Amino acid sequence: MSAETIRIGRKAPAFTLPDQDGNKVSLRDLHGQWVVLYFYPRDDTPGCTVEACEFTEGIGAFRDLDAVVLGCSPDSPERHRRFIDKHGLEVTLLSDEKKQVMKKYGAWGEKKMYGRTTEGVIRSTVLIDPDGRIAWHWPRVRAKGHAAKVREKLEELARG
């Protein structure tokens, strides 16, 4: 599956990944809730910290909308735990060390940085509705201010 299959209205690709505590998190177990699934390159880097902290600052509003916020990177569960503890994060972080889920969601591939083409994590976000369908997709995002944009779109879709 590629980013081309990440289209609004389509079934979201299934996944099961370990979280920061080593617990398995599966999309099927989240049926009936909104899921914010955001992909980011690496724990404890400037942009990734801004994004995780902004999602944490707004976590109450996401919970009020019956949404769970999941961050996903190639980092290990242990590294996620240290990141969470260091910054007091309240989001669940998933470990995709083999990059299989990122590939399914179009969040791993070629990207341009500083004029060079490299392969890596493409910062992106998918909003999954309570029936497990793609409700919205941000294929490339900037970390700062992104959590607020996701919350606004979720409010629009959940209430509208």
C-alpha positions as CSV (number, residue, x, y, z in Angstrom):
1,M,0.0,0.0,0.0
2,S,1.2,3.5,-0.7
3,A,0.2,7.1,0.0
4,E,-2.0,6.8,-3.1
5,T,-4.2,4.4,-1.2
6,I,-4.5,6.8,1.7
7,R,-7.7,8.4,0.4
8,I,-10.6,9.9,2.3
9,G,-13.3,7.3,2.7
10,R,-11.1,4.3,2.2
11,K,-10.5,1.7,4.9
12,A,-7.4,2.6,7.0
13,P,-4.6,0.0,6.7
14,A,-4.6,-2.3,9.7
15,F,-1.7,-2.2,12.1
16,T,-0.5,-3.7,15.4
17,L,2.6,-2.0,17.0
18,P,4.1,-1.9,20.4
19,D,3.7,1.3,22.4
20,Q,6.2,2.9,24.8
21,D,5.4,0.3,27.4
22,G,5.7,-2.7,25.1
23,N,1.9,-3.1,24.9
24,K,0.4,-4.0,21.5
25,V,-1.8,-1.4,20.0
26,S,-4.1,-2.5,17.1
27,L,-6.3,-0.3,15.0
28,R,-9.1,-2.9,15.3
29,D,-9.1,-2.4,19.1
30,L,-9.8,1.3,18.6
31,H,-13.0,0.8,16.6
32,G,-15.6,3.2,17.7
33,Q,-13.1,6.0,18.4
34,W,-11.5,8.7,16.3
35,V,-7.8,8.0,15.8
36,V,-5.2,10.6,15.1
37,L,-2.2,8.8,13.8
38,Y,0.8,11.1,13.3
39,F,4.1,10.0,11.9
40,Y,7.4,11.7,12.9
41,P,11.1,11.1,12.3
42,R,12.7,10.8,15.7
43,D,12.1,11.2,19.4
44,D,13.6,14.2,21.2
45,T,14.6,16.2,18.1
46,P,13.4,19.8,17.9
47,G,10.4,19.5,15.5
48,C,9.3,16.2,16.9
49,T,9.4,17.5,20.4
50,V,7.3,20.6,19.4
51,E,4.7,18.4,17.7
52,A,4.4,15.9,20.6
53,C,4.2,18.7,23.1
54,E,1.5,20.5,21.1
55,F,-0.6,17.3,20.9
56,T,-0.1,16.9,24.6
57,E,-1.2,20.4,25.4
58,G,-4.4,19.8,23.4
59,I,-5.0,16.2,24.6
60,G,-8.1,17.2,26.7
61,A,-9.8,18.6,23.6
62,F,-9.0,15.4,21.6
63,R,-10.3,13.2,24.5
64,D,-13.5,15.3,24.6
65,L,-14.0,14.4,20.9
66,D,-13.5,10.7,21.8
67,A,-10.2,10.6,19.9
68,V,-6.9,8.8,20.8
69,V,-3.7,10.4,19.6
70,L,-0.9,8.1,18.5
71,G,2.5,9.2,17.4
72,C,4.5,6.7,15.3
73,S,8.3,6.6,14.5
74,P,11.0,4.0,14.0
75,D,12.3,4.6,17.5
76,S,12.2,1.7,20.0
77,P,9.7,1.5,22.8
78,E,12.5,2.3,25.3
79,R,13.4,5.4,23.5
80,H,9.7,6.4,23.4
81,R,9.5,5.9,27.2
82,R,12.5,8.2,27.8
83,F,11.0,10.9,25.4
84,I,7.6,10.7,27.2
85,D,9.2,11.0,30.6
86,K,11.5,13.8,29.7
87,H,8.8,16.0,28.3
88,G,5.7,14.9,30.3
89,L,4.0,13.7,27.1
90,E,0.4,12.4,27.3
91,V,0.3,10.8,23.8
92,T,0.8,7.2,23.1
93,L,3.9,6.5,21.0
94,L,4.1,3.5,18.7
95,S,7.3,1.8,17.6
96,D,7.6,0.9,13.9
97,E,11.2,-0.2,13.8
98,K,10.7,-2.2,10.6
99,K,8.8,0.8,9.0
100,Q,6.1,-1.5,7.7
101,V,3.2,0.6,9.0
102,M,4.8,3.8,7.8
103,K,5.1,2.3,4.3
104,K,1.4,1.4,4.3
105,Y,0.5,4.9,5.2
106,G,2.9,6.6,2.8
107,A,5.0,8.0,5.7
108,W,8.2,6.3,4.6
109,G,9.9,7.2,1.3
110,E,11.9,9.7,-0.6
111,K,12.0,13.3,0.7
112,K,14.1,16.3,0.0
113,M,16.1,17.9,2.7
114,Y,18.6,20.7,2.2
115,G,18.5,20.1,-1.5
116,R,19.3,16.4,-1.3
117,T,17.0,13.5,-1.8
118,T,17.0,11.0,1.0
119,E,14.9,8.1,2.2
120,G,13.2,8.5,5.6
121,V,10.1,9.3,7.6
122,I,7.7,11.7,5.9
123,R,6.1,13.8,8.7
124,S,2.4,13.2,8.0
125,T,-0.9,12.6,9.8
126,V,-4.0,10.5,9.2
127,L,-7.3,11.0,10.9
128,I,-9.3,7.8,11.1
129,D,-13.0,7.8,11.8
130,P,-14.8,5.5,14.4
131,D,-15.6,3.1,11.6
132,G,-11.9,2.7,10.6
133,R,-12.0,4.8,7.5
134,I,-9.7,7.6,6.5
135,A,-11.4,10.8,7.4
136,W,-8.6,13.2,6.5
137,H,-4.9,13.0,5.5
138,W,-2.2,15.5,5.8
139,P,0.6,14.0,3.5
140,R,3.3,16.5,4.6
141,V,3.2,18.7,7.6
142,R,5.2,21.2,9.5
143,A,5.4,20.4,13.2
144,K,4.6,23.8,14.7
145,G,0.9,24.5,14.9
146,H,-0.1,21.1,13.3
147,A,-1.8,19.7,16.4
148,A,-4.2,22.7,16.4
149,K,-5.0,22.1,12.7
150,V,-5.8,18.4,13.4
151,R,-8.0,19.3,16.3
152,E,-9.9,21.9,14.2
153,K,-10.5,19.3,11.4
154,L,-11.6,16.7,14.0
155,E,-14.0,19.1,15.6
156,E,-15.5,19.9,12.1
157,L,-15.9,16.2,11.2
158,A,-17.0,14.9,14.6
159,R,-19.6,17.6,15.1
160,G,-20.6,18.3,11.6
